[in-house]
């Protein structure tokens, strides 16, 4: 397929998309979408969400995206002007194109469309200039040239808006057709202008009456719903008190809105004339909308182009403004190259929390020598974070984003399959163990030699022996038969013995420092096997009561002594 296969477990376990649901937790949960979403348009946000669900498998398309992000990372001026100025000026073009297609669009929305089309020449010039200075035919071919063609398509639309809409009225917040179009409109427009000058006269009289300054401390304003009214600031409000002939409409943060008798009477005429104007312009509006509807397809094409540009600019912004160090461009290799190698890799979401000093780690997965990592070490030691950070970096690269490390050489994978955590399966009436088995079965059925498989603590939901047996069988199958890229974090230390039987299995461990009175998690991944499990030390970190810890140490030493005795007896028998 053209896209990476992502099981739903991977999307959830790697926090690719935000958690579904309402409330502050869902809103504050970190996700890859939130991290990379620096988009300025609604269309860009939609496209990014789609890209994250469908990372690319085609090396040429990945490189094309990375080339463009690279150019935007290097060109501060272009990135800044696109991100801070131009892209902000585009509304939801896809939604507008659908409304156009159905001919259910207002004059206000047509004007919005007109405004954003005015940005196109400036946008095209900036892209063309950058394309020439960076000698990048891509920027021109994907963005500048198609935009130029669309400018020509829309030229008649712009002319139509300029000849039919009343720009003076629009400045006042009224979306009207020019009065010259029709004799009835002309007469109604003259009436509206007459009422307006009457109201301005009433403003001067009211200012004199209240001892205020017209157009400064007392203003005449208009709104679509209320028509004309006076407004004074709350500071000037005492001038109104106990004055007869003035009616307050409402009091808000920005002041008090009110009218007197003459303004009320003039305003009723104004509202009636404007209603008549709206009705009289209905036929003309319908005709304008019918003509504009012919532009829905080019508008949809423009939506695609702007959204695409927006996502790539967002990737560049995310890369240069990352919390720790800037993200770097990965060096991509075709499928089957057999290497996933990164130095000083960081977990982008953990690092982005800001108050965390993140300890980076290296990874060097190579077919033949180390394609299957088995990771042991204490709970809370960073095993899960390490394996997730590898999977996230691979996904980010195949979406076209830079990655959070110092250098990266990545082979294109066809799938990212995970088995991490119990998830929400309990809500569906599925036990932890059953959930593990269902997801593991899915991985075994779907993984190929080009897949990346990430498994965390498999076999927790059943007895130790069953769990260990299944963990061994699954990891052996993935390493030996499937030959996938595999990261397997486990609490079964016996699993590390698989390295003696399968050449591509490579043992690494997360480290901890233990002395008489201290236990420090170092979050550093090193080659080799972890010497002990540190379960009691982690319990101590969690402030377990001392008497419980003492009891646990006693039971552990008794168990270890019994195990040693059994091993000695077995040796003697042999």
Residue pairs with C-beta under 8 A, 6 or more apart in sequence:
1 57
1 414
2 56
2 57
2 58
3 54
3 55
3 56
3 57
4 54
4 55
4 56
4 57
4 395
4 398
4 413
4 414
4 415
4 416
5 414
5 415
5 416
5 417
5 446
5 451
6 16
6 53
6 55
6 395
6 415
6 416
7 415
7 417
7 418
7 439
7 442
7 443
7 446
9 417
9 418
9 419
9 420
9 423
9 439
9 442
10 16
10 391
10 416
10 417
10 418
10 454
11 17
11 53
12 423
13 388
13 418
13 420
13 421
13 423
13 454
13 456
14 32
14 388
14 391
14 392
14 395
14 416
14 418
14 420
15 29
15 30
15 31
15 32
15 349
16 31
16 32
16 33
16 52
16 53
16 395
17 31
17 32
17 33
17 49
17 52
17 53
18 26
18 29
18 31
18 33
18 34
19 25
19 26
19 29
19 31
20 26
30 349
30 352
30 353
31 349
32 52
32 348
32 349
32 392
32 395
32 396
33 48
33 49
33 52
35 318
35 348
35 349
35 352
36 48
36 52
36 314
36 315
36 318
36 396
36 399
36 401
37 45
37 48
37 314
38 83
38 313
38 314
38 315
38 317
38 318
39 45
39 48
39 87
39 310
39 311
39 314
40 83
40 87
40 88
40 90
40 310
40 313
40 314
41 87
41 90
41 91
41 92
41 93
41 306
41 307
41 310
42 91
42 92
42 94
42 95
43 90
43 92
43 93
43 94
43 303
43 304
43 306
43 307
43 310
44 87
44 306
44 307
44 309
44 310
44 311
44 314
46 94
46 307
47 307
47 308
47 310
47 311
48 311
48 314
51 311
51 399
51 400
52 395
52 399
55 395
55 398
55 399
55 416
56 62
56 65
56 398
56 399
56 400
57 335
57 398
57 412
57 414
59 332
59 334
59 335
59 412
62 332
62 397
62 398
62 400
62 412
63 332
64 138
64 142
64 400
65 312
65 315
65 399
65 400
66 329
66 330
66 332
66 397
66 400
66 402
67 136
67 138
68 136
68 138
68 139
68 142
68 312
68 400
69 312
69 315
69 316
69 319
69 329
69 400
69 401
69 402
70 329
71 78
71 130
71 134
71 136
71 138
71 139
72 78
72 79
72 82
72 312
72 313
72 315
72 316
73 79
73 316
73 319
73 320
73 326
73 329
73 402
74 134
75 130
75 134
78 126
78 127
78 130
79 313
79 316
79 317
79 320
81 126
82 123
82 126
82 309
82 313
83 313
83 314
83 317
86 119
86 122
86 123
86 126
87 306
87 309
87 310
87 313
89 115
89 116
89 119
90 116
90 119
90 306
91 112
91 113
91 116
93 116
93 299
93 300
93 302
93 303
93 306
94 300
94 303
94 307
96 105
96 109
96 112
96 113
96 299
97 296
97 297
97 299
97 300
97 303
98 296
99 105
99 109
100 292
100 293
100 295
100 296
100 299
101 293
101 296
103 289
103 290
103 293
105 289
105 292
105 293
106 175
107 165
107 175
107 176
107 177
107 285
107 288
108 175
110 161
110 165
110 288
110 289
110 292
111 161
111 165
111 170
111 175
113 157
113 292
113 299
114 157
114 158
114 161
114 165
117 151
117 154
117 157
117 158
118 158
120 147
120 150
120 151
120 154
121 151
123 147
124 144
124 147
124 148
124 151
127 139
127 140
127 143
127 144
127 147
128 140
128 144
130 136
130 139
131 137
131 138
131 139
131 140
131 144
142 305
142 308
143 305
143 308
143 309
146 301
146 305
147 302
147 305
150 298
150 301
150 302
150 305
153 295
153 298
154 295
154 298
157 292
157 295
160 288
160 291
160 292
163 178
164 177
164 178
164 181
164 284
164 288
165 175
165 176
165 177
165 178
166 174
166 176
166 177
166 178
166 179
169 175
169 176
170 176
172 222
173 222
173 223
173 224
174 224
174 274
176 277
176 281
177 185
177 281
177 284
177 285
177 288
178 185
179 185
179 186
179 188
179 189
180 186
181 281
181 284
182 280
182 281
182 284
184 280
185 277
185 280
185 281
185 284
188 273
188 276
188 277
188 280
189 277
191 269
191 273
192 270
192 273
192 274
192 277
195 228
195 266
195 267
195 269
195 270
195 273
196 228
196 270
198 266
199 220
199 228
199 263
199 266
199 267
199 270
200 220
202 220
202 260
202 262
202 263
202 266
203 214
203 215
203 218
203 219
203 220
203 230
204 214
205 262
206 212
206 218
206 230
206 260
206 263
207 213
207 214
207 217
207 218
209 243
210 218
210 232
210 239
210 240
210 243
211 239
212 218
212 232
212 236
212 239
217 232
217 233
217 236
218 230
218 231
218 232
218 236
219 230
219 231
219 232
220 228
220 229
220 230
221 228
221 229
221 230
221 231
221 257
222 228
222 229
223 229
226 249
226 257
226 267
227 267
227 270
227 271
227 274
228 259
228 263
228 266
228 267
228 270
229 249
229 257
229 258
229 259
229 263
229 267
230 257
230 258
230 259
230 260
230 263
231 254
231 255
231 256
231 257
231 258
232 239
232 240
232 255
232 256
232 258
233 254
233 255
233 256
234 251
234 255
234 256
236 255
237 251
237 255
237 256
240 246
240 248
240 256
240 258
245 260
245 261
246 258
246 259
246 260
247 258
247 259
247 260
247 264
248 256
248 257
248 258
249 257
249 258
249 259
250 256
250 257
251 257
259 267
312 400
315 400
315 401
315 402
318 327
318 401
318 402
319 326
319 327
319 328
319 401
319 402
320 326
322 348
322 351
322 352
322 404
323 351
323 352
323 353
323 354
324 346
324 351
324 358
324 404
325 346
325 404
325 406
326 402
327 348
327 396
327 401
327 402
327 403
327 404
327 405
328 402
328 403
328 405
328 406
328 407
328 408
329 402
330 393
330 397
330 402
330 403
330 408
330 409
330 410
331 407
331 408
331 409
331 410
332 397
332 410
332 411
332 412
333 339
333 409
333 410
333 411
333 412
334 411
334 412
335 411
335 412
335 413
335 414
335 450
336 411
336 449
336 450
337 411
337 412
338 366
338 367
338 368
338 371
338 411
339 364
339 365
339 366
339 367
339 409
339 410
339 411
340 363
340 364
340 365
340 390
340 394
340 409
340 410
340 411
340 452
340 485
341 363
341 364
341 365
341 366
341 408
341 409
341 410
342 362
342 363
342 390
342 393
342 403
342 405
342 407
342 408
342 409
342 410
343 362
343 405
343 406
343 407
343 408
344 360
344 361
344 362
344 405
344 406
344 407
345 360
345 361
345 362
345 363
345 389
345 390
345 393
345 404
345 405
345 408
346 358
346 360
346 389
346 404
346 405
347 358
347 385
347 386
347 388
347 389
347 392
347 404
348 389
348 392
348 393
348 396
348 404
349 392
350 356
350 358
350 385
350 389
351 358
351 404
359 382
359 522
359 523
359 524
360 405
360 406
361 382
361 386
361 389
361 523
361 524
361 525
362 525
363 373
363 386
363 390
363 525
364 370
365 371
365 373
365 390
365 485
365 487
365 506
367 483
367 485
367 504
368 503
368 504
369 503
369 504
369 506
370 504
370 506
371 479
371 483
371 484
371 485
371 486
371 504
371 506
372 475
372 478
372 479
372 484
372 485
372 486
372 488
372 502
372 504
372 505
372 506
373 387
373 486
373 487
373 488
373 506
373 508
374 475
374 488
374 490
374 495
374 496
374 498
374 499
374 505
374 506
374 507
374 508
375 383
375 386
375 387
375 487
375 488
375 489
375 490
375 508
375 509
375 510
375 525
376 383
376 489
376 490
376 491
376 493
376 495
376 496
376 507
376 508
376 509
376 510
376 529
376 530
377 383
377 509
377 510
377 511
377 512
377 530
377 534
378 510
378 512
378 521
378 530
378 533
378 534
378 535
378 537
378 538
379 491
379 534
379 535
379 538
380 521
380 538
380 541
381 510
381 511
381 512
381 521
381 522
381 523
381 534
382 510
382 521
382 523
382 525
383 456
383 489
383 510
384 420
384 456
384 457
384 489
385 523
386 487
386 489
386 510
386 525
387 420
387 454
387 456
387 487
387 489
388 420
388 454
389 404
390 452
390 454
390 487
391 416
391 418
391 452
391 454
391 487
393 403
393 404
393 405
393 408
393 410
394 410
394 413
394 416
394 452
395 416
396 402
396 403
396 404
397 403
397 408
397 410
398 412
398 413
403 410
411 450
411 485
412 450
413 450
413 451
413 452
413 485
414 448
414 450
414 451
415 446
415 447
415 448
415 450
415 451
415 452
416 451
416 452
416 454
417 442
417 443
417 446
417 447
417 451
417 452
417 453
417 454
418 439
418 453
418 454
418 455
418 456
419 436
419 439
419 440
419 443
419 454
419 455
419 456
419 458
420 454
420 455
420 456
421 456
422 432
422 435
422 461
423 435
425 431
425 432
425 434
425 435
425 438
426 432
426 435
430 438
431 461
432 460
432 461
433 461
433 462
434 461
435 461
436 458
436 459
436 460
436 461
437 470
440 455
440 458
440 470
440 474
443 453
443 455
443 474
443 478
444 474
444 477
444 478
444 482
447 453
447 478
447 482
447 484
448 482
448 484
449 482
449 483
449 484
450 484
451 482
451 484
451 485
452 484
452 485
452 486
452 487
453 478
453 484
453 485
453 486
453 487
454 486
454 487
455 474
455 475
455 486
455 487
455 488
455 489
456 489
457 489
457 490
457 491
458 467
458 470
458 471
458 474
458 488
458 490
459 466
459 467
459 468
459 470
459 471
459 490
459 492
460 467
460 491
461 467
462 470
464 492
467 492
468 492
468 494
468 495
471 488
471 490
471 492
471 495
472 492
472 494
472 495
472 498
475 486
475 488
475 495
475 498
475 505
476 498
476 501
476 502
478 484
478 486
478 488
479 486
479 498
479 502
479 504
479 505
480 502
483 504
488 495
491 533
493 529
493 530
493 533
496 507
496 529
498 505
499 505
499 506
499 507
506 527
507 527
507 528
507 529
508 525
508 526
508 527
508 528
509 525
509 526
509 528
509 529
509 530
510 521
510 522
510 523
510 524
510 525
510 526
510 530
511 522
511 524
511 525
511 526
511 530
512 519
512 520
512 521
512 522
512 534
512 537
513 519
513 520
513 522
514 520
514 534
514 537
519 534
519 537
519 538
519 540
519 541
536 549
536 552
536 553
536 556
539 548
539 549
539 552
540 549
